[in-house]
């Protein structure tokens, strides 16, 4: 009898797990909304009732000019702010701001502000990516307790999400051009605004853009990432290599670091969760990069729903190659005169640390742009449930290649009065180079020594 009872329990559990897996995908009827009432990526096509959020109108590849270094002109450069949110009038707009944004206005009442412009929802991706997203809608399922994906192609597994974890997976897997090389800088200013820069050369390739990718055997890799520090001299030649896995509980992220001074390659298990970010002066965790990355297994994810919110958008002014880094980096926060905010619809997801799990952030509030699945704002709380750090992404559509991504990521530490700004490329010799081609051999530990020679 005991054996029978156990078999019955196992059968019920198996059916329950199967039902959960099946329910993770949507029906063909629901998927048919993609491209009709919903955009092909799952956002509401229409604007809001009062017109303050307009309809989705994707930018054409020729929406502006591209200079010799690959920087884009601002298609909205002639526009002026509709109004500006300051510490003095914040109460009037608080229902459309995050607690972190309100805290920044309070902490820096004389300098932090949000210039609000007309909303332009122009972000789009190539047609073949749209096709993959539509296929994902009816085929992709969560596996391993939500820590992995099955039957996933290219980007955005859940364009019509039903819970917070599906929304987060959309951010993790969103389309970023398939592959890119980039030269970017990072600053960690002191309270008085003084700073030094760290320079990075990144290579980032999703699995299906590798020369030797086998679609019949995709494996558990999501993408490959290589980051070399090129300056200052004391750090130059240090190289980080990451093999990002889809199911990081089944197969944890693989990471290695090449230390140029020691000329040694070592495994780097600390490059995950709340391990320290590269040359970040303790101001970001490993999973703060790209606003949020990595395995979602340490948190419970609750979908609060959608809301309207002012988020940093169409950040072409902030990416202007005529700017110097000194024009951007200021005491307390970046130069808000160079920013542009728009009213958008965002998905609000609350991540709460699971009992028995460890992370320096006990809670994180995510606000994710419906048009791109990019995290726009993340409020991060410490173990006392005190608001600690505010992450803010300044996004732009790279319209010439149909890639939504970030111009700059900022992480503001409300307790120390310091911050980190990552992604600036204004003074570099080139902007992002999409379409980078590589083989798996170039992303193996044995290749790091050659990359990091100085």
C-alpha positions in Angstrom: 0.0 0.0 0.0 2.8 2.4 0.8 4.4 1.6 -2.5 1.1 2.2 -4.3 0.7 5.5 -2.5 4.1 6.6 -3.4 3.5 5.7 -7.1 0.3 7.7 -7.1 2.0 10.7 -5.5 4.8 10.5 -8.1 2.2 10.2 -10.9 0.3 13.3 -9.6 3.6 15.2 -9.3 4.6 14.2 -12.8 1.3 15.3 -14.2 1.5 18.6 -12.3 5.0 19.2 -13.7 3.8 18.3 -17.2 0.8 20.6 -16.9 3.1 23.5 -15.8 5.4 22.9 -18.8 2.5 22.8 -21.2 0.9 25.9 -19.8 4.2 27.9 -20.2 3.5 28.3 -23.9 0.4 30.1 -25.3 -2.2 28.9 -27.7 -2.0 29.7 -31.4 -5.0 32.0 -31.0 -3.2 34.0 -28.4 0.0 34.1 -30.5 -2.1 35.4 -33.4 -2.3 38.7 -31.5 1.5 39.3 -32.2 1.6 41.7 -35.1 -2.1 42.6 -34.8 -3.2 44.1 -31.5 0.3 43.4 -30.1 3.6 44.3 -31.6 5.6 41.3 -32.9 7.5 41.5 -29.6 4.4 41.5 -27.4 3.9 45.1 -26.5 0.5 46.8 -26.9 0.5 48.3 -30.3 -1.9 51.2 -29.5 -1.1 54.2 -27.3 -2.9 55.0 -24.1 -6.3 56.6 -23.7 -5.2 60.2 -23.4 -2.5 60.0 -26.1 0.4 60.7 -23.8 1.8 57.4 -24.9 1.6 57.0 -28.7 1.3 53.9 -30.8 4.2 51.8 -31.8 5.8 53.2 -34.9 9.0 51.4 -35.7 12.0 53.5 -36.9 13.2 52.8 -40.4 16.9 52.0 -41.0 17.3 55.4 -42.6 15.7 57.3 -39.7 18.9 59.3 -39.4 22.5 59.5 -40.5 25.4 57.4 -39.5 28.9 59.0 -39.1 32.2 57.5 -40.1 32.7 56.0 -36.6 29.2 54.4 -36.6 27.5 56.9 -34.3 23.8 57.7 -35.1 22.2 61.1 -35.5 19.3 61.9 -33.2 16.0 61.6 -35.2 14.3 63.7 -32.4 17.1 66.2 -31.9 14.9 69.2 -32.6 12.4 68.5 -29.8 12.3 70.3 -26.5 11.1 68.9 -23.2 7.4 69.0 -22.5 8.2 69.5 -18.8 10.9 68.6 -16.2 10.4 66.6 -13.0 12.4 68.0 -10.1 12.4 67.5 -6.3 10.1 70.5 -6.1 7.3 69.0 -8.3 7.9 65.3 -7.8 4.8 64.8 -5.7 2.7 65.6 -8.8 4.3 62.7 -10.8 5.0 60.2 -8.1 2.6 57.6 -9.4 4.7 57.3 -12.5 8.1 57.2 -10.8 9.8 54.3 -9.0 10.7 54.7 -5.3 14.3 54.8 -6.5 13.7 57.7 -8.8 11.9 59.6 -6.1 14.8 58.8 -3.7 17.3 60.3 -6.2 15.2 63.4 -6.5 15.2 63.8 -2.7 18.9 63.1 -2.3 20.0 65.5 -5.0 17.3 68.1 -5.0 19.4 70.8 -6.8 20.7 68.7 -9.7 18.9 65.4 -10.3 15.9 65.9 -12.6 14.0 64.1 -15.4 13.5 66.1 -18.6 10.3 64.6 -20.1 9.9 64.6 -23.9 7.2 63.3 -26.3 7.0 59.5 -26.4 8.4 57.8 -29.5 8.1 54.0 -29.6 10.5 53.3 -32.5 12.4 50.2 -31.3 12.2 47.2 -33.6 14.1 44.1 -34.6 14.6 42.2 -37.9 11.8 40.2 -39.5 13.6 36.9 -38.9 13.8 37.7 -35.1 10.1 38.5 -35.1 9.4 35.1 -36.7 11.5 33.3 -34.0 9.6 35.2 -31.3 6.3 34.2 -32.7 7.4 30.5 -32.8 8.7 30.8 -29.2 5.3 31.9 -28.1 3.7 28.6 -28.8 6.7 26.3 -28.3 9.1 27.6 -25.6 8.5 26.3 -22.1 10.2 26.7 -18.7 12.1 23.7 -17.4 14.1 22.9 -14.2 11.8 24.9 -11.9 12.0 27.9 -14.2 15.8 27.9 -14.4 16.0 26.9 -18.1 14.2 27.0 -21.4 13.2 24.3 -23.8 12.4 24.8 -27.5 13.9 28.3 -27.5 15.1 30.2 -30.6 17.1 33.5 -30.9 15.3 35.9 -28.5 12.3 36.5 -26.2 10.8 33.2 -25.3 7.5 34.6 -23.8 6.2 37.6 -25.7 2.8 37.1 -24.0 4.1 36.4 -20.4 1.9 35.1 -17.6 4.2 35.6 -14.6 7.2 37.5 -13.4 9.8 34.8 -14.2 8.7 34.8 -17.9 9.2 38.5 -18.0 12.7 38.2 -16.6 13.6 35.6 -19.1 12.5 38.0 -21.8 15.0 40.5 -20.5 17.8 37.9 -20.2 17.3 36.6 -23.7 16.2 39.8 -25.5 17.6 40.6 -28.9 20.9 42.5 -28.9 22.0 42.1 -32.5 23.1 38.5 -32.2 26.8 39.6 -31.9 28.7 42.7 -31.3 32.2 44.1 -30.6 32.4 47.3 -28.6 34.8 49.7 -26.9 33.2 51.1 -23.7 34.3 52.9 -20.6 33.3 52.7 -16.9 33.6 55.4 -14.2 33.1 55.2 -10.5 33.1 58.8 -9.3 33.9 59.9 -5.7 31.3 62.0 -3.9 33.0 65.2 -5.2 32.8 64.0 -8.8 36.4 63.1 -9.3 36.9 59.9 -11.3 39.2 57.8 -13.4 38.1 55.6 -16.3 38.4 51.9 -17.0 38.4 51.0 -20.7 36.9 47.7 -21.9 37.0 45.9 -25.3 34.0 43.5 -25.4 33.0 40.7 -27.7 29.5 39.3 -27.3 28.1 36.5 -29.5 24.8 34.6 -29.1 25.1 30.9 -29.9 23.2 30.9 -33.2 25.6 33.5 -34.6 28.7 31.3 -34.1 30.3 30.1 -37.3 30.2 26.5 -36.1 26.7 26.6 -34.5 24.7 23.4 -35.0 21.0 24.1 -34.8 20.3 20.4 -34.4 22.4 20.3 -31.3 22.2 23.8 -29.7 23.3 22.6 -26.3 22.9 24.6 -23.1 24.9 27.7 -24.1 23.0 31.0 -24.5 26.0 33.2 -25.5 29.7 33.8 -25.3 31.2 36.9 -23.8 34.8 38.1 -23.7 35.9 41.3 -22.0 39.5 42.7 -22.0 40.5 45.6 -19.9 42.7 47.9 -22.1 43.4 50.7 -19.5 44.5 51.9 -17.0 47.9 50.2 -17.2 47.7 48.5 -13.9 44.7 46.5 -15.1 45.4 46.3 -18.8 45.5 42.8 -20.3 43.1 41.3 -17.8 40.6 39.3 -19.7 37.3 37.8 -18.6 35.7 34.9 -20.5 32.1 33.7 -19.9 30.2 30.8 -21.3 26.6 31.8 -20.4 24.4 28.7 -19.9 20.6 28.7 -20.3 20.1 26.4 -17.3 22.7 27.6 -14.7 21.4 25.3 -12.0 21.9 22.2 -14.2 25.2 23.6 -15.6 26.5 26.8 -13.8 27.9 29.6 -15.8 31.5 28.9 -16.8 33.9 31.8 -16.4 37.7 32.3 -16.5 40.0 35.2 -15.9 43.4 35.8 -17.5 45.7 37.8 -15.3 48.3 39.5 -17.5 50.7 40.1 -14.6 50.8 36.4 -13.7 50.2 35.2 -17.2 47.8 32.6 -15.8 44.2 31.6 -16.7 42.1 30.7 -13.7 38.5 29.6 -13.4 36.3 32.4 -11.9 33.3 31.0 -10.1 32.8 34.3 -8.4 31.7 35.9 -11.6 28.0 35.3 -10.8 25.2 36.5 -8.6 26.6 39.0 -6.1 30.3 38.4 -6.9 32.1 41.7 -7.4 31.9 43.4 -10.8 35.1 43.9 -12.8 37.0 47.0 -11.7 33.8 48.4 -10.2 35.2 49.6 -6.8 32.5 47.5 -5.1 29.7 49.5 -6.7 28.1 46.7 -8.7 27.7 42.9 -8.5 28.3 40.5 -11.4 24.6 40.2 -12.0 24.2 44.0 -12.2 25.9 44.0 -15.6 23.3 44.6 -18.4 21.0 45.8 -15.6 20.4 42.1 -14.6 21.9 38.8 -15.9 22.4 35.2 -14.9 20.5 32.5 -13.1 17.1 33.5 -11.6 17.0 30.7 -9.1 17.8 32.6 -5.9 14.6 34.8 -6.1 10.9 34.4 -6.1 9.5 36.5 -9.0 6.1 38.2 -8.6 4.5 40.0 -11.6 2.8 43.1 -10.2 1.4 44.0 -13.7 1.9 46.8 -16.1 2.1 50.5 -15.3 2.9 53.8 -17.0 6.2 55.2 -16.0 8.8 57.9 -17.0 11.9 56.0 -18.1 15.1 57.1 -19.9 14.6 56.5 -23.7 16.0 57.5 -27.1 19.3 58.5 -25.5 20.9 59.8 -28.6 22.0 63.1 -27.0 23.8 61.2 -24.3 25.6 59.2 -27.0 26.8 62.2 -29.0 30.5 61.7 -30.1 31.0 65.5 -29.6 30.6 65.0 -25.9 33.6 64.4 -23.6 33.3 62.0 -20.7 33.8 65.0 -18.4 30.6 66.4 -19.8 28.7 63.3 -18.7 30.2 62.4 -15.3 29.3 64.7 -12.5 29.1 64.6 -8.7 26.3 62.3 -7.4 24.9 61.3 -10.8 25.4 61.7 -14.6 24.6 65.0 -16.2 20.8 65.0 -16.3 20.7 67.8 -18.9 21.9 65.2 -21.4 19.1 62.8 -20.6 15.7 62.2 -22.2 12.7 60.6 -20.4 9.5 59.5 -22.0 6.2 58.1 -20.6 6.2 54.3 -21.4 4.4 51.2 -20.3 6.5 48.9 -18.2 6.2 45.5 -16.6 6.7 45.7 -12.9 8.3 42.5 -11.4 9.3 42.1 -7.7 12.1 39.7 -6.9 12.3 38.6 -3.3 15.2 36.5 -2.0 14.1 32.9 -1.3 14.5 31.6 2.2 17.9 30.0 2.7 19.4 31.8 -0.3 22.1 34.4 -0.1 22.5 37.7 -2.0 23.4 41.2 -0.9 20.1 42.4 -2.5 17.2 41.0 -0.5 14.7 42.5 -2.9 14.8 44.0 -6.3 12.0 45.9 -8.1 12.2 45.6 -11.9 10.6 48.0 -14.3 10.9 46.6 -17.8 10.0 48.4 -21.0 7.2 46.7 -22.9 8.6 47.5 -26.3 12.1 46.0 -25.9 12.0 43.8 -22.8 14.9 45.8 -21.5 15.1 46.6 -17.8 14.8 50.4 -17.5 14.9 50.9 -13.8 15.8 48.4 -10.9 15.4 49.4 -7.3 17.6 47.2 -5.0 17.1 46.8 -1.3 19.4 45.5 1.4 18.8 42.9 4.1 17.0 45.5 6.3 14.6 46.2 3.4 16.2 49.6 3.0 16.4 51.0 -0.5 20.1 50.8 -1.3 20.9 51.1 -5.0 19.0 52.4 -8.0 20.0 51.1 -11.5 18.9 53.3 -14.4 19.4 52.4 -18.1 19.5 55.0 -20.8 18.3 53.2 -23.9 18.4 53.9 -27.6 17.3 51.9 -30.7 20.2 51.4 -33.0 17.9 52.0 -35.9 20.4 51.3 -38.7 20.7 47.7 -37.6 17.3 47.3 -35.8 18.8 46.6 -32.4 17.4 48.0 -29.1 20.1 48.3 -26.5 21.6 50.7 -23.9 23.7 53.8 -24.3 24.7 53.9 -20.6 23.9 52.0 -17.4 24.1 53.8 -14.1 24.0 52.3 -10.6 23.4 54.9 -7.9 24.4 54.0 -4.3 22.1 56.0 -2.1 24.0 55.2 1.1 27.5 56.1 0.0 26.6 58.9 -2.4 28.7 57.3 -5.2 27.7 55.7 -8.5 28.9 53.7 -11.4 28.4 54.6 -15.0 29.1 51.9 -17.7 28.8 51.8 -21.5 30.1 55.3 -22.5 31.8 55.3 -25.9 31.6 59.0 -26.9 35.4 59.5 -27.1 36.2 56.1 -28.6 37.3 55.4 -32.1 34.2 53.6 -33.1 30.6 52.9 -31.9 29.2 49.3 -31.6 30.1 46.9 -34.4 27.3 44.5 -34.9 27.5 41.4 -37.0 30.8 40.2 -35.4 31.6 36.6 -36.6 33.6 34.1 -34.5 34.1 30.4 -33.8 33.9 28.6 -30.5 37.6 28.2 -30.5 38.1 31.9 -30.1 36.1 31.7 -26.8 38.0 28.9 -25.1 40.3 29.4 -22.1 43.4 28.5 -24.2 42.7 31.6 -26.4 42.8 34.1 -23.4 46.6 34.3 -23.1 46.9 35.6 -26.7 44.0 38.1 -26.2 45.6 39.6 -23.0 49.2 40.1 -24.2 50.3 43.6 -23.3 
